[in-house]
Amino acid sequence: MDKRYFAVKLIPSRPSFAQDLTDDERAVMQQHSAYWRSMMAEEKVLVFGPVLDPAG
């Protein structure tokens, strides 16, 4: 099977999203992170994580 590469960018609902998550947002982001950690453990992704770029 050929390897395919994709880049995914999460666009937050507001600029301060990472600093002022609601409890519900925090729970969803924890699930999001757990999913990507499992994909990393299965060697289905090369790298993941936040990129804090002030220019967006």
mmCIF file of the N, C-alpha and C atoms, coordinates in Angstrom:
data_MODEL
# 
_entry.id   MODEL 
# 
loop_
_atom_site.group_PDB 
_atom_site.id 
_atom_site.type_symbol 
_atom_site.label_atom_id 
_atom_site.label_alt_id 
_atom_site.label_comp_id 
_atom_site.label_asym_id 
_atom_site.label_entity_id 
_atom_site.label_seq_id 
_atom_site.pdbx_PDB_ins_code 
_atom_site.Cartn_x 
_atom_site.Cartn_y 
_atom_site.Cartn_z 
_atom_site.occupancy 
_atom_site.B_iso_or_equiv 
_atom_site.pdbx_formal_charge 
_atom_site.auth_seq_id 
_atom_site.auth_comp_id 
_atom_site.auth_asym_id 
_atom_site.auth_atom_id 
_atom_site.pdbx_PDB_model_num 
ATOM 1   N N  . MET A 1 1  ? 0.839   -1.183 0.000  1.00 0.00 ? 1  MET A N  1 
ATOM 2   C CA . MET A 1 1  ? 0.000   0.000  0.000  1.00 0.00 ? 1  MET A CA 1 
ATOM 3   C C  . MET A 1 1  ? 0.881   1.244  0.000  1.00 0.00 ? 1  MET A C  1 
ATOM 4   N N  . ASP A 1 2  ? 0.563   2.178  -0.857 1.00 0.00 ? 2  ASP A N  1 
ATOM 5   C CA . ASP A 1 2  ? 1.290   3.440  -0.888 1.00 0.00 ? 2  ASP A CA 1 
ATOM 6   C C  . ASP A 1 2  ? 0.999   4.248  0.360  1.00 0.00 ? 2  ASP A C  1 
ATOM 7   N N  . LYS A 1 3  ? 2.022   4.917  0.857  1.00 0.00 ? 3  LYS A N  1 
ATOM 8   C CA . LYS A 1 3  ? 1.820   5.799  2.007  1.00 0.00 ? 3  LYS A CA 1 
ATOM 9   C C  . LYS A 1 3  ? 1.271   7.124  1.523  1.00 0.00 ? 3  LYS A C  1 
ATOM 10  N N  . ARG A 1 4  ? 0.350   7.650  2.265  1.00 0.00 ? 4  ARG A N  1 
ATOM 11  C CA . ARG A 1 4  ? -0.232  8.947  1.937  1.00 0.00 ? 4  ARG A CA 1 
ATOM 12  C C  . ARG A 1 4  ? 0.012   9.893  3.095  1.00 0.00 ? 4  ARG A C  1 
ATOM 13  N N  . TYR A 1 5  ? 0.220   11.142 2.764  1.00 0.00 ? 5  TYR A N  1 
ATOM 14  C CA . TYR A 1 5  ? 0.513   12.138 3.773  1.00 0.00 ? 5  TYR A CA 1 
ATOM 15  C C  . TYR A 1 5  ? -0.500  13.270 3.682  1.00 0.00 ? 5  TYR A C  1 
ATOM 16  N N  . PHE A 1 6  ? -0.985  13.705 4.829  1.00 0.00 ? 6  PHE A N  1 
ATOM 17  C CA . PHE A 1 6  ? -1.945  14.792 4.913  1.00 0.00 ? 6  PHE A CA 1 
ATOM 18  C C  . PHE A 1 6  ? -1.521  15.726 6.036  1.00 0.00 ? 6  PHE A C  1 
ATOM 19  N N  . ALA A 1 7  ? -1.856  16.959 5.895  1.00 0.00 ? 7  ALA A N  1 
ATOM 20  C CA . ALA A 1 7  ? -1.688  17.938 6.975  1.00 0.00 ? 7  ALA A CA 1 
ATOM 21  C C  . ALA A 1 7  ? -3.080  18.386 7.380  1.00 0.00 ? 7  ALA A C  1 
ATOM 22  N N  . VAL A 1 8  ? -3.314  18.455 8.672  1.00 0.00 ? 8  VAL A N  1 
ATOM 23  C CA . VAL A 1 8  ? -4.612  18.865 9.189  1.00 0.00 ? 8  VAL A CA 1 
ATOM 24  C C  . VAL A 1 8  ? -4.398  20.061 10.102 1.00 0.00 ? 8  VAL A C  1 
ATOM 25  N N  . LYS A 1 9  ? -5.226  21.053 9.939  1.00 0.00 ? 9  LYS A N  1 
ATOM 26  C CA . LYS A 1 9  ? -5.129  22.248 10.776 1.00 0.00 ? 9  LYS A CA 1 
ATOM 27  C C  . LYS A 1 9  ? -6.465  22.457 11.487 1.00 0.00 ? 9  LYS A C  1 
ATOM 28  N N  . LEU A 1 10 ? -6.425  22.479 12.792 1.00 0.00 ? 10 LEU A N  1 
ATOM 29  C CA . LEU A 1 10 ? -7.602  22.761 13.598 1.00 0.00 ? 10 LEU A CA 1 
ATOM 30  C C  . LEU A 1 10 ? -7.733  24.270 13.706 1.00 0.00 ? 10 LEU A C  1 
ATOM 31  N N  . ILE A 1 11 ? -8.861  24.791 13.282 1.00 0.00 ? 11 ILE A N  1 
ATOM 32  C CA . ILE A 1 11 ? -9.095  26.233 13.364 1.00 0.00 ? 11 ILE A CA 1 
ATOM 33  C C  . ILE A 1 11 ? -9.993  26.485 14.573 1.00 0.00 ? 11 ILE A C  1 
ATOM 34  N N  . PRO A 1 12 ? -9.455  27.125 15.600 1.00 0.00 ? 12 PRO A N  1 
ATOM 35  C CA . PRO A 1 12 ? -10.238 27.337 16.824 1.00 0.00 ? 12 PRO A CA 1 
ATOM 36  C C  . PRO A 1 12 ? -11.396 28.299 16.602 1.00 0.00 ? 12 PRO A C  1 
ATOM 37  N N  . SER A 1 13 ? -12.377 28.174 17.456 1.00 0.00 ? 13 SER A N  1 
ATOM 38  C CA . SER A 1 13 ? -13.572 29.011 17.351 1.00 0.00 ? 13 SER A CA 1 
ATOM 39  C C  . SER A 1 13 ? -13.320 30.459 17.788 1.00 0.00 ? 13 SER A C  1 
ATOM 40  N N  . ARG A 1 14 ? -12.207 30.670 18.484 1.00 0.00 ? 14 ARG A N  1 
ATOM 41  C CA . ARG A 1 14 ? -11.833 32.024 18.917 1.00 0.00 ? 14 ARG A CA 1 
ATOM 42  C C  . ARG A 1 14 ? -10.331 32.054 19.171 1.00 0.00 ? 14 ARG A C  1 
ATOM 43  N N  . PRO A 1 15 ? -9.704  33.206 19.053 1.00 0.00 ? 15 PRO A N  1 
ATOM 44  C CA . PRO A 1 15 ? -8.243  33.288 19.224 1.00 0.00 ? 15 PRO A CA 1 
ATOM 45  C C  . PRO A 1 15 ? -7.751  32.803 20.590 1.00 0.00 ? 15 PRO A C  1 
ATOM 46  N N  . SER A 1 16 ? -8.546  32.976 21.620 1.00 0.00 ? 16 SER A N  1 
ATOM 47  C CA . SER A 1 16 ? -8.118  32.617 22.979 1.00 0.00 ? 16 SER A CA 1 
ATOM 48  C C  . SER A 1 16 ? -8.517  31.191 23.372 1.00 0.00 ? 16 SER A C  1 
ATOM 49  N N  . PHE A 1 17 ? -8.940  30.391 22.409 1.00 0.00 ? 17 PHE A N  1 
ATOM 50  C CA . PHE A 1 17 ? -9.467  29.047 22.684 1.00 0.00 ? 17 PHE A CA 1 
ATOM 51  C C  . PHE A 1 17 ? -8.579  28.233 23.625 1.00 0.00 ? 17 PHE A C  1 
ATOM 52  N N  . ALA A 1 18 ? -7.283  28.171 23.346 1.00 0.00 ? 18 ALA A N  1 
ATOM 53  C CA . ALA A 1 18 ? -6.377  27.349 24.151 1.00 0.00 ? 18 ALA A CA 1 
ATOM 54  C C  . ALA A 1 18 ? -6.222  27.869 25.583 1.00 0.00 ? 18 ALA A C  1 
ATOM 55  N N  . GLN A 1 19 ? -6.491  29.144 25.784 1.00 0.00 ? 19 GLN A N  1 
ATOM 56  C CA . GLN A 1 19 ? -6.308  29.733 27.113 1.00 0.00 ? 19 GLN A CA 1 
ATOM 57  C C  . GLN A 1 19 ? -7.574  29.720 27.968 1.00 0.00 ? 19 GLN A C  1 
ATOM 58  N N  . ASP A 1 20 ? -8.750  29.665 27.347 1.00 0.00 ? 20 ASP A N  1 
ATOM 59  C CA . ASP A 1 20 ? -9.980  29.787 28.151 1.00 0.00 ? 20 ASP A CA 1 
ATOM 60  C C  . ASP A 1 20 ? -11.035 28.750 27.774 1.00 0.00 ? 20 ASP A C  1 
ATOM 61  N N  . LEU A 1 21 ? -10.598 27.502 27.670 1.00 0.00 ? 21 LEU A N  1 
ATOM 62  C CA . LEU A 1 21 ? -11.515 26.409 27.353 1.00 0.00 ? 21 LEU A CA 1 
ATOM 63  C C  . LEU A 1 21 ? -12.617 26.285 28.403 1.00 0.00 ? 21 LEU A C  1 
ATOM 64  N N  . THR A 1 22 ? -13.822 25.999 27.936 1.00 0.00 ? 22 THR A N  1 
ATOM 65  C CA . THR A 1 22 ? -14.888 25.655 28.870 1.00 0.00 ? 22 THR A CA 1 
ATOM 66  C C  . THR A 1 22 ? -14.663 24.206 29.295 1.00 0.00 ? 22 THR A C  1 
ATOM 67  N N  . ASP A 1 23 ? -15.386 23.753 30.302 1.00 0.00 ? 23 ASP A N  1 
ATOM 68  C CA . ASP A 1 23 ? -15.252 22.363 30.737 1.00 0.00 ? 23 ASP A CA 1 
ATOM 69  C C  . ASP A 1 23 ? -15.613 21.401 29.607 1.00 0.00 ? 23 ASP A C  1 
ATOM 70  N N  . ASP A 1 24 ? -16.661 21.701 28.854 1.00 0.00 ? 24 ASP A N  1 
ATOM 71  C CA . ASP A 1 24 ? -17.066 20.849 27.731 1.00 0.00 ? 24 ASP A CA 1 
ATOM 72  C C  . ASP A 1 24 ? -16.002 20.834 26.632 1.00 0.00 ? 24 ASP A C  1 
ATOM 73  N N  . GLU A 1 25 ? -15.457 22.005 26.322 1.00 0.00 ? 25 GLU A N  1 
ATOM 74  C CA . GLU A 1 25 ? -14.406 22.078 25.305 1.00 0.00 ? 25 GLU A CA 1 
ATOM 75  C C  . GLU A 1 25 ? -13.170 21.303 25.746 1.00 0.00 ? 25 GLU A C  1 
ATOM 76  N N  . ARG A 1 26 ? -12.820 21.419 27.013 1.00 0.00 ? 26 ARG A N  1 
ATOM 77  C CA . ARG A 1 26 ? -11.655 20.701 27.536 1.00 0.00 ? 26 ARG A CA 1 
ATOM 78  C C  . ARG A 1 26 ? -11.866 19.190 27.394 1.00 0.00 ? 26 ARG A C  1 
ATOM 79  N N  . ALA A 1 27 ? -13.059 18.710 27.686 1.00 0.00 ? 27 ALA A N  1 
ATOM 80  C CA . ALA A 1 27 ? -13.348 17.277 27.573 1.00 0.00 ? 27 ALA A CA 1 
ATOM 81  C C  . ALA A 1 27 ? -13.220 16.811 26.124 1.00 0.00 ? 27 ALA A C  1 
ATOM 82  N N  . VAL A 1 28 ? -13.735 17.595 25.194 1.00 0.00 ? 28 VAL A N  1 
ATOM 83  C CA . VAL A 1 28 ? -13.626 17.236 23.779 1.00 0.00 ? 28 VAL A CA 1 
ATOM 84  C C  . VAL A 1 28 ? -12.172 17.238 23.331 1.00 0.00 ? 28 VAL A C  1 
ATOM 85  N N  . MET A 1 29 ? -11.412 18.235 23.752 1.00 0.00 ? 29 MET A N  1 
ATOM 86  C CA . MET A 1 29 ? -10.001 18.305 23.366 1.00 0.00 ? 29 MET A CA 1 
ATOM 87  C C  . MET A 1 29 ? -9.194  17.158 23.975 1.00 0.00 ? 29 MET A C  1 
ATOM 88  N N  . GLN A 1 30 ? -9.559  16.713 25.168 1.00 0.00 ? 30 GLN A N  1 
ATOM 89  C CA . GLN A 1 30 ? -8.883  15.560 25.768 1.00 0.00 ? 30 GLN A CA 1 
ATOM 90  C C  . GLN A 1 30 ? -9.172  14.298 24.956 1.00 0.00 ? 30 GLN A C  1 
ATOM 91  N N  . GLN A 1 31 ? -10.410 14.161 24.479 1.00 0.00 ? 31 GLN A N  1 
ATOM 92  C CA . GLN A 1 31 ? -10.753 13.020 23.621 1.00 0.00 ? 31 GLN A CA 1 
ATOM 93  C C  . GLN A 1 31 ? -9.990  13.107 22.294 1.00 0.00 ? 31 GLN A C  1 
ATOM 94  N N  . HIS A 1 32 ? -9.914  14.299 21.754 1.00 0.00 ? 32 HIS A N  1 
ATOM 95  C CA . HIS A 1 32 ? -9.187  14.550 20.512 1.00 0.00 ? 32 HIS A CA 1 
ATOM 96  C C  . HIS A 1 32 ? -7.713  14.134 20.675 1.00 0.00 ? 32 HIS A C  1 
ATOM 97  N N  . SER A 1 33 ? -7.111  14.549 21.756 1.00 0.00 ? 33 SER A N  1 
ATOM 98  C CA . SER A 1 33 ? -5.713  14.223 22.020 1.00 0.00 ? 33 SER A CA 1 
ATOM 99  C C  . SER A 1 33 ? -5.530  12.719 22.219 1.00 0.00 ? 33 SER A C  1 
ATOM 100 N N  . ALA A 1 34 ? -6.435  12.081 22.941 1.00 0.00 ? 34 ALA A N  1 
ATOM 101 C CA . ALA A 1 34 ? -6.341  10.632 23.163 1.00 0.00 ? 34 ALA A CA 1 
ATOM 102 C C  . ALA A 1 34 ? -6.428  9.874  21.841 1.00 0.00 ? 34 ALA A C  1 
ATOM 103 N N  . TYR A 1 35 ? -7.304  10.327 20.961 1.00 0.00 ? 35 TYR A N  1 
ATOM 104 C CA . TYR A 1 35 ? -7.437  9.695  19.643 1.00 0.00 ? 35 TYR A CA 1 
ATOM 105 C C  . TYR A 1 35 ? -6.108  9.768  18.885 1.00 0.00 ? 35 TYR A C  1 
ATOM 106 N N  . TRP A 1 36 ? -5.510  10.955 18.832 1.00 0.00 ? 36 TRP A N  1 
ATOM 107 C CA . TRP A 1 36 ? -4.266  11.104 18.074 1.00 0.00 ? 36 TRP A CA 1 
ATOM 108 C C  . TRP A 1 36 ? -3.103  10.378 18.735 1.00 0.00 ? 36 TRP A C  1 
ATOM 109 N N  . ARG A 1 37 ? -3.099  10.291 20.069 1.00 0.00 ? 37 ARG A N  1 
ATOM 110 C CA . ARG A 1 37 ? -2.064  9.493  20.744 1.00 0.00 ? 37 ARG A CA 1 
ATOM 111 C C  . ARG A 1 37 ? -2.192  8.017  20.360 1.00 0.00 ? 37 ARG A C  1 
ATOM 112 N N  . SER A 1 38 ? -3.436  7.529  20.248 1.00 0.00 ? 38 SER A N  1 
ATOM 113 C CA . SER A 1 38 ? -3.629  6.131  19.852 1.00 0.00 ? 38 SER A CA 1 
ATOM 114 C C  . SER A 1 38 ? -3.177  5.915  18.407 1.00 0.00 ? 38 SER A C  1 
ATOM 115 N N  . MET A 1 39 ? -3.423  6.880  17.546 1.00 0.00 ? 39 MET A N  1 
ATOM 116 C CA . MET A 1 39 ? -2.960  6.773  16.158 1.00 0.00 ? 39 MET A CA 1 
ATOM 117 C C  . MET A 1 39 ? -1.429  6.769  16.096 1.00 0.00 ? 39 MET A C  1 
ATOM 118 N N  . MET A 1 40 ? -0.808  7.546  16.956 1.00 0.00 ? 40 MET A N  1 
ATOM 119 C CA . MET A 1 40 ? 0.650   7.567  17.032 1.00 0.00 ? 40 MET A CA 1 
ATOM 120 C C  . MET A 1 40 ? 1.168   6.207  17.513 1.00 0.00 ? 40 MET A C  1 
ATOM 121 N N  . ALA A 1 41 ? 0.530   5.648  18.530 1.00 0.00 ? 41 ALA A N  1 
ATOM 122 C CA . ALA A 1 41 ? 0.948   4.348  19.073 1.00 0.00 ? 41 ALA A CA 1 
ATOM 123 C C  . ALA A 1 41 ? 0.821   3.246  18.022 1.00 0.00 ? 41 ALA A C  1 
ATOM 124 N N  . GLU A 1 42 ? -0.158  3.365  17.137 1.00 0.00 ? 42 GLU A N  1 
ATOM 125 C CA . GLU A 1 42 ? -0.355  2.384  16.063 1.00 0.00 ? 42 GLU A CA 1 
ATOM 126 C C  . GLU A 1 42 ? 0.502   2.706  14.834 1.00 0.00 ? 42 GLU A C  1 
ATOM 127 N N  . GLU A 1 43 ? 1.330   3.727  14.958 1.00 0.00 ? 43 GLU A N  1 
ATOM 128 C CA . GLU A 1 43 ? 2.221   4.171  13.877 1.00 0.00 ? 43 GLU A CA 1 
ATOM 129 C C  . GLU A 1 43 ? 1.456   4.542  12.614 1.00 0.00 ? 43 GLU A C  1 
ATOM 130 N N  . LYS A 1 44 ? 0.291   5.147  12.814 1.00 0.00 ? 44 LYS A N  1 
ATOM 131 C CA . LYS A 1 44 ? -0.518  5.617  11.688 1.00 0.00 ? 44 LYS A CA 1 
ATOM 132 C C  . LYS A 1 44 ? -0.314  7.100  11.422 1.00 0.00 ? 44 LYS A C  1 
ATOM 133 N N  . VAL A 1 45 ? 0.350   7.787  12.344 1.00 0.00 ? 45 VAL A N  1 
ATOM 134 C CA . VAL A 1 45 ? 0.696   9.196  12.139 1.00 0.00 ? 45 VAL A CA 1 
ATOM 135 C C  . VAL A 1 45 ? 2.169   9.379  12.486 1.00 0.00 ? 45 VAL A C  1 
ATOM 136 N N  . LEU A 1 46 ? 2.765   10.383 11.889 1.00 0.00 ? 46 LEU A N  1 
ATOM 137 C CA . LEU A 1 46 ? 4.180   10.663 12.140 1.00 0.00 ? 46 LEU A CA 1 
ATOM 138 C C  . LEU A 1 46 ? 4.369   11.643 13.280 1.00 0.00 ? 46 LEU A C  1 
ATOM 139 N N  . VAL A 1 47 ? 3.501   12.640 13.349 1.00 0.00 ? 47 VAL A N  1 
ATOM 140 C CA . VAL A 1 47 ? 3.633   13.679 14.364 1.00 0.00 ? 47 VAL A CA 1 
ATOM 141 C C  . VAL A 1 47 ? 2.279   14.359 14.543 1.00 0.00 ? 47 VAL A C  1 
ATOM 142 N N  . PHE A 1 48 ? 2.016   14.831 15.740 1.00 0.00 ? 48 PHE A N  1 
ATOM 143 C CA . PHE A 1 48 ? 0.822   15.633 15.994 1.00 0.00 ? 48 PHE A CA 1 
ATOM 144 C C  . PHE A 1 48 ? 1.090   16.521 17.186 1.00 0.00 ? 48 PHE A C  1 
ATOM 145 N N  . GLY A 1 49 ? 0.296   17.545 17.331 1.00 0.00 ? 49 GLY A N  1 
ATOM 146 C CA . GLY A 1 49 ? 0.421   18.413 18.484 1.00 0.00 ? 49 GLY A CA 1 
ATOM 147 C C  . GLY A 1 49 ? 0.066   19.845 18.134 1.00 0.00 ? 49 GLY A C  1 
ATOM 148 N N  . PRO A 1 50 ? -0.030  20.676 19.143 1.00 0.00 ? 50 PRO A N  1 
ATOM 149 C CA . PRO A 1 50 ? -0.399  22.072 18.892 1.00 0.00 ? 50 PRO A CA 1 
ATOM 150 C C  . PRO A 1 50 ? 0.752   22.861 18.246 1.00 0.00 ? 50 PRO A C  1 
ATOM 151 N N  . VAL A 1 51 ? 0.374   23.795 17.444 1.00 0.00 ? 51 VAL A N  1 
ATOM 152 C CA . VAL A 1 51 ? 1.317   24.744 16.870 1.00 0.00 ? 51 VAL A CA 1 
ATOM 153 C C  . VAL A 1 51 ? 0.779   26.128 17.197 1.00 0.00 ? 51 VAL A C  1 
ATOM 154 N N  . LEU A 1 52 ? 1.460   26.807 18.057 1.00 0.00 ? 52 LEU A N  1 
ATOM 155 C CA . LEU A 1 52 ? 0.993   28.117 18.485 1.00 0.00 ? 52 LEU A CA 1 
ATOM 156 C C  . LEU A 1 52 ? 1.689   29.192 17.651 1.00 0.00 ? 52 LEU A C  1 
ATOM 157 N N  . ASP A 1 53 ? 1.027   29.583 16.591 1.00 0.00 ? 53 ASP A N  1 
ATOM 158 C CA . ASP A 1 53 ? 1.566   30.578 15.670 1.00 0.00 ? 53 ASP A CA 1 
ATOM 159 C C  . ASP A 1 53 ? 0.770   31.864 15.830 1.00 0.00 ? 53 ASP A C  1 
ATOM 160 N N  . PRO A 1 54 ? 1.355   32.915 16.371 1.00 0.00 ? 54 PRO A N  1 
ATOM 161 C CA . PRO A 1 54 ? 0.608   34.163 16.576 1.00 0.00 ? 54 PRO A CA 1 
ATOM 162 C C  . PRO A 1 54 ? 0.046   34.745 15.280 1.00 0.00 ? 54 PRO A C  1 
ATOM 163 N N  . ALA A 1 55 ? 0.617   34.386 14.140 1.00 0.00 ? 55 ALA A N  1 
ATOM 164 C CA . ALA A 1 55 ? 0.109   34.876 12.869 1.00 0.00 ? 55 ALA A CA 1 
ATOM 165 C C  . ALA A 1 55 ? -1.067  34.042 12.373 1.00 0.00 ? 55 ALA A C  1 
ATOM 166 N N  . GLY A 1 56 ? -1.400  32.981 13.088 1.00 0.00 ? 56 GLY A N  1 
ATOM 167 C CA . GLY A 1 56 ? -2.527  32.154 12.693 1.00 0.00 ? 56 GLY A CA 1 
ATOM 168 C C  . GLY A 1 56 ? -2.142  31.111 11.704 1.00 0.00 ? 56 GLY A C  1 
# 
